Amino acid sequence: MRRFLIRVVSYTWLVLALVLVAEVLLRWRDSSFTPPPSRVATAFVDLWWSGPAYRLFASDEFVADVGASIFRLGIGYALAVSVGTLVGVALGRSQRLEWLCAPVVRLGVATPAVVLIPIAIVLLGINDRMPIFVIAFGSVWPVVFNAMDGVANVDRLALNSARAIGLRRVDRFRFVVLPAALPRILAGARVSLGIAVVLMVSSELYASTSGVGYQILLQQQKFDTPRMFAGVVMACAIGILFNALFGLYERWALRGRPTVGRSA
């Protein structure tokens, strides 16, 4: 328990110190456009956690907007990781296919994903399919690039040894290629997760009738600054939640592998 408390303090002390400094400075400034953290916290509870007890105090806005954002983020990100892994592995296994498709992959990595939003609105309209498409298409490229690079750079000695002991192609891929490329694939998936969260909020800010981004824009239009910041805090919380879940999965997937550097 003591070790857990020490870890919590080590991770949160700087955030708590910055919040305290912001509280003092913003209360001294006393501007309606920059509310102190205490007012934002009150607005956060009022906006998201003022519902009935049988819903664990989740408000109507939480059910409608946070639920919609998590649904879109989860579906879009799952599509990006699954499709990106399959495409990246296929490109990494075939030099000819990689040579043909590498310029497209590099273009996709270099293109700002938010420029897809107007195109997606024209093609799909304002509905759940639009942000899911934007999230999936915009965050797939780091997974493709890392999977392609990881598979293409598998140790040739390990592959030759697998051939020498008579492993079939499928077994070589399953027991040699995929485990060797997995750290690179997960690195790409982690980068894609940050992009997916940004695209979730951006698409909802641009054109949506629900979601955390929509709620942020709605409160900004109503000049309710504390609630607007409460929406920003919720968007950050969703990103932290998905990153924490991904970290747990990454530790499980890479269990038993040697770690480099300091342990977390």
N, C-alpha and C positions, 0 to 999 in steps of 0.2 A: 504493500500500500504506500509506504514511504517513497519507494522508487517511482511509483506511478505519479505521485504528487510532484516529485522533483521534475519528472519529464513534462508534466502539464505546465508547471511554472516556467521551465526553460523554453517552452514553445510559445507561451502566451505573454510573458512579461513585457516584451517590447510593444505588443499590440495594446495591452492595458495601459502602458505608460503614454503611448501616443493618444489614446482615447482620453486619458486624464488631462493631458496638455490641451487637447482640442476642447474639452469641456470648459476649462478655465478661460481660454482665449475667446471662444465663441460666446460665452456668457458675458464676458467683459465687452465684446463688440456689440452684442445685442442687435443682430440683424435678422429679419424674417426670412431672408434668402439663404442664410447659413445657420441653421438651427444647431444647438449643441447636441452631443450624442445622447444626453438624457431625454431630450424631446423626441429624437429619432427612435429611441428605444420604446418610449411610450406609444408613438405612432405605429411602430412595428407590431407591438402586442395588439393594439386596437385594430389594425388592418388585417393581420393574419391569424391571431389567436384569441379572438373575442366571440367564438362560437359556443354552442351548447356542449355540456360535459360529455354527452354520449358520443360526440365526434372528437373527443379529446381536445375540446376547445378550438378546433380548427374552424375558422370563419368561412362564410360563403365564398369570399374572395380567394381564400386558400384552396378550397376544393375546386373552384372553377379555374383559377389562373395558375396556381402552382401545379395542380394536377395536369393541366394542359401542357405546361412547359416541360415537366418531367416526362410525360408521354412522348412529346415530340423529340426531346433530346435523346431519350432511350432508344426509340425506333430509328432515328436518323443515325445515331452513333453506332448502333448494332449493324446497320446496313453498311456503313462506311468501313467498319473493321472486317466484317465477313467478306464483302466484295473486294476490299483492298488487299486482304491477305491472299485470296484466291488469285487475283490478277497479278499481284507481286510475285507469288510463287511461280506462276506460269511463265512470267517474263524472266525470272531468275534462272529457271531451268532450261530456257532456250535462248541461246545467244542471238540467233537470227531474229526471233520475236522481240527480244530486248532492243536490238539495233533498230528495228522498225518502229517500236513504240516509245523508246526512251525520250525523244523530243516532246511527245505529247505529255508524258509524265512530268518532265521538267517544267513544261509550260503550266501544267496544272498546279504544281508546287509553288511556282512564282506568281501566279495570278491571285490578286486579292479576292477572297471568297465573297465579300459583301457585294461585289458587282453582279453577282448572280441573282440578287434579290429582285430587281426590276424585271429581269428576264423570266424568273420563276412566276412572278405575279401575272405576267402576260400569258404564259403558257398554262398555268395551273389555276389561276384565280386566287382569291383570298379565302383559304381554308386550311385544314391541317396538312394537306399534301404539300402545300407550298413550303412551309418551314422545314418539314421532314426532308424534302428534296434538297433544299439549300444546305441543311446540316450534313446530309449524307454526301452530296456532291462536293461540297467545300472542304470536308474533313477527310475524304478518302485518300487524298494524294500522299500525305506523309506515310500512311500505312503501306500504300503501293510501293513507294520509293524504298522504304526500309526493308520491306519483305523481299523485294527484288534484290537489293544489295546484300541482305543477309544470306539468301539462298545462293546467290552467285559466288559468294566468297567463303563457302564451306571448305574446310580443310581437305585438300585433295588426298592427303595421306589417309585420313579417316575413310573417305569414299573408296579408295583403292583397297584398303583393308577389308571393308565390307564386301566388296566384290570378290576378294580373294577367299573369304570364308563361305561364299556361295549365297549371300543374301539376295533375295529377289529385288527388283526395282522398287516395288511397293514397300518392302521392308526397309530398304535403304533409305527411302524418303521418310518413312515413319520413325525409324530409330536413329538415323544419322543426320539427315538434312534438316528436318523440322526442329529437333532439339537444338541443333547448332545455330539455326536462324532465329529461334524464338526470342532471345534477348533483343535483337534488332527489331523484330516485329512488334514487341511490346513497347519498345522505345518510340516507334512510330505511332502506336495506338495512344500513348500518353500525350504526345504532341497533338494528335488529332482531337483528343478530349478537350483540350483548351480551346482549339478552334471551334469545336462543336458548341461549346457554351457561349462563345462570342456570337456565333451565327444564330443560335437560339434567341438570344436577346435582341440582336440586330433585326432579324426578320419580324419579330413581334413588335418592335418599335416602328418598323417601316410600314407594315400592313398586316394587322391582325385584329380580331375582335375578342381575344382572350390571351392569357399568358402573363408572365411577370413583366416582360417588356411592354406589353399593352398597358398594364397597370401603372408602370412608371410614367409612360407618356400621358395617360389619363390624369394622374395626379399633377403632373407638370402643367397641363392645360388648365387645371382647376386652381393653380397657384398654391397648392397644398404641399409646400416644400418638405415638411417632416415625413409625410406619407410617401413622397417621391423618393426620398432617401431610404425609407423603409423598404421600398421595392428594390432599390439597388442592393441593400443588405441581403434581401432574400435571394437575388440573383447570385450574389457571392456565396451564400450558404449552399445553393444548389451545386455550384462549381466545386466547393469544398467537399460536399457529400459524395459527388461522383468521383472526385480524385481520391478520397479516402477508400471508397469501395474498389477502385481500380488498384490502389496500392495493396490492399489485402489480396486481391486476385493475383497481382504480380508476384507477391511473396510466395503464394501457394504454387504458382506455375514455375517459379525458379527455385523452389526449395531444393536444398542439397547442393546448389552450385556455390563455388567460392565467391565471396564478395570482395570488391576492391575498395580500399580506403577505409574510412572510419565507419563503424557500425552505427545504425540509426538508434 
